[in-house]
Amino acid sequence: MPSHILVAEDQADIRELIVLNLQQAGYAVTAVADGPAALASQAERASDLLLLDLMMPGLDGLEVCKALRARGRATPILMLTAKSTELDRVLGLELGADDYLTKPFSMAELLARVKALLRRAELLRAAQSAPAAVGLVRNGELEIEPGRRQARVAGRALEFTALEFDLLLHFASHPGHVYSRAQLLDAVWGYSHDGYEHTVTTHINRVRAKLEQDPMQPRFILTVRGAGYKMRDAPP
């Protein structure tokens, strides 16, 4: 079965172009023109991926994203925005979007992001149904089973999106190594474009919120001032 994608975009010409390119790439697509229709579509049938325009009538993309995450939906969300301010980018990510594209964008770039998000989501689903773990990554109280894509801290199971898990695993697999945001975009997201570093910052904050007892005083993923971030050196 082809992956199903919901496209919520109020501009008809852009919506039709996106739908055409997704269908030509082999995806099943549902298209709506406003926020309420997007929520209604997801209540009827959960998609494998959502493309949400930031500025839509009724409910904007931020409100739709917030509502879906409040329902516990972990469906990957790619936000599409004509705005380019840092606030708009950060708000979308903090409300649970996995990635964003600033208009105008190329269809090749859109399809690459869609493919990457769907691949991560599929890996997460497959790993969670795996009968046994493959290897174990430890850092003190933190335990990660890469094969099953599961993580625990002090025995407590942690719930991550596919991108959040990949980011945590990358850090935990290289304790003590300092990564800039651009390097993390390359290594975890698989792309590097100026202006998208806030994607990294916000995802790190989301991982810390789930991982740390006090996210303001992190013990695992540390900020290296002027350089980037690192996983603490594994304790003896």
N, C-alpha and C positions, 0 to 999 in steps of 0.2 A: 504494500500500500504506500502511495506517495505521502510525504509529509504534508500536513494541512497547515496553511498559513492564513491568518486573518490580517487584512490590510485595512486600517482605519485612517482615511485621508479625505479631507473635505474638498480638495481641489480635483475636479473630475479628470482633467488632462493628466495630472501627475498620477492619480490613482489608476487610471486605465493603463498608463505606461508601465507602472510597477507590476500590475496584474499580468499584463502581456508577457513581460520578461520572466516573471516567476513561473507562469504556465509553460513557457517555452523551455524553461530549465527543468520541467518535470514535476512541479509542485501542484498540489490541489489548493485553490485559493478561494476565499470568501472576501468580498470587499464591502465596506460600509463607509458612510460619509460623516458620521458624527459619533460622539462618545457614548450616548445611551444605546445606540445600535451596536456598538462594540461590546458593551457589557451584556446586552441581550443575546448576542451571538455566542458569547462564551458561556452563558448560562445554559444555552441549548446544546452547544457542542464545544468542548475544550479543544483549542487548536494546539499544534505543536510549536508554534511561534507566532508572536504578535508584532506587527509593524504599526506603531502608533504615532500619528502626527501630533506634535505638541499643541498646535492651535487648531481646535475643532469646536464647532458649535455644540451647545448642550452641556457637554462635559469635555474639558480639554484632555490631552494625553496624560498629563500629570495626575489628574483626578481619576482617570481610568486605571492607570498603573497602580495608584494607591489603593483603589477599591479592590482590584484583583489580588494584590498582595495581602490585603486584610482578610480576604477569603481563604488565604493559605495556598493560592495558586503559585506554583514555582515555574510556570511556563516562561521560557525565554522571551524577553521584551527588547526590541530594538526601537529606540525613539528617533523619530524624524523631526527635525526642527529647522525652521528658517531663521531662527534667532541664533546668535553666536556669542552671547554674553556668557561669562563664567557662571553666573547665577542660574541661568536656565539649564546649563549642562549639569551642574552639581545637583540641582533640585531633582531632575529626572533620575539621576543615579541614586540619590539618597532615598527616593521613594520606591526603589526596587528595579529600575531598568537595568538591563545587563550591558547595554551599549547604546551609542547614539551616532547618528549621522547628521551633519549640518548641510542643509541645502545651499546651493545646488550640489548634487553628488552624481557620480557616474553609476550606470546600472551595473557595470562590472564590479565596482566597489560594494554596492548593495548586495549583490549576489554572493560575493566573497564573505561578507559579514553573516549573511543568512546561513550559508553553508557551515561556517565555523560554529555558530551558535547551535545549530541543529546537531552537528557532530558531537559537541560536548554533552548536549542533553541526552543523546542516544547512548553515549558511553556511560553516563551516570545511571540511566535506567538499566542497562545491561549489567553493569557492575553490581548494582544493588540486588540483583536477582542471582548473582553468582553463588554457587554452593560453598565456596571456600575462599579464604583470603590468599593473596599472592604477595608474600613479603610483608614487612612491617617497618614503618618509619617511626622512630621514637625521639622525643626531646623532652626529657623529664616526665611530667604528667601527661604530655601530649602523645597520643598514639594515632597513627594514620595507617589504614589498610588501603594501599593504592588499588589493588585488584578489585576490591569491593567498593571503593570510593567512599569509605566511611572514616570518620574521625571521632576521637573521644578525648576528653581532658578530665583527668582524675576520675575516670570511669563513666563520665557523663557523655552521652551521645550528642554530637553536634549536627545541626541541620544546615547545610550549605547549598547554594545554587551551584550549577556546574562550573561556572567561572570562579566563584569564590573558592571552591575546592581545589581547582587547578592552581590558583594563586597560592593558597596555603601549602599545597604539596610542593610547589616549586621552592618556596622558602625553606620548608622543612627538609628538603632533599639537599640543600646547600647551606647548612648552618654556618653563620659567621661571614658569609659572602655578602658584600654590599652591592645592591642593585639600584640604579637610577630608575626613574619612572619610564624613561624611553626604553631602557633595557628590558624592563618588565613587559612593556607593550609588545616588544619583539618576541620575548620568550614565552609569554602566557597567552596573549591575545593573537599573536601571529602577524601583527602589523605595526607600523610605526609612522604616525602622521603628526605633524605639529598641531598643537591645540587639543589633543586628545589625552594629555597626561592626567587630567582630572578624573578620567575613568579609573586610573590606577589608584589615585588617592582615595576616592570614594569607596572602591572595593576593599582597600586595606582597612578603612574605617569600619566597613560592614563586617569583615572577618574578625577584627578586634572586638567588636560589640558582642559577637557570639562566642569568642574564644577566651577573652580575658575576664577575670573577676572585676577589674577596674580598667575599662578601656582607656581612661585618661592616664593611667600608669601601667602601660603594657609590660608584660614579662616575657612575651614570646617574639612578636614582630616589633622590632625596635626601629626608631627613627635615627638616622645618622645625619646630623645637621650638615646641610650643604652638599650632601652626597646621595642620599636616598634612604633605603630601608634594608634591614637584614633580619634573619631569624637568629635569635641568640645562639651562641655556641652551646652545643649539647652539654649539659652538666655531666660530671663524672659519675 
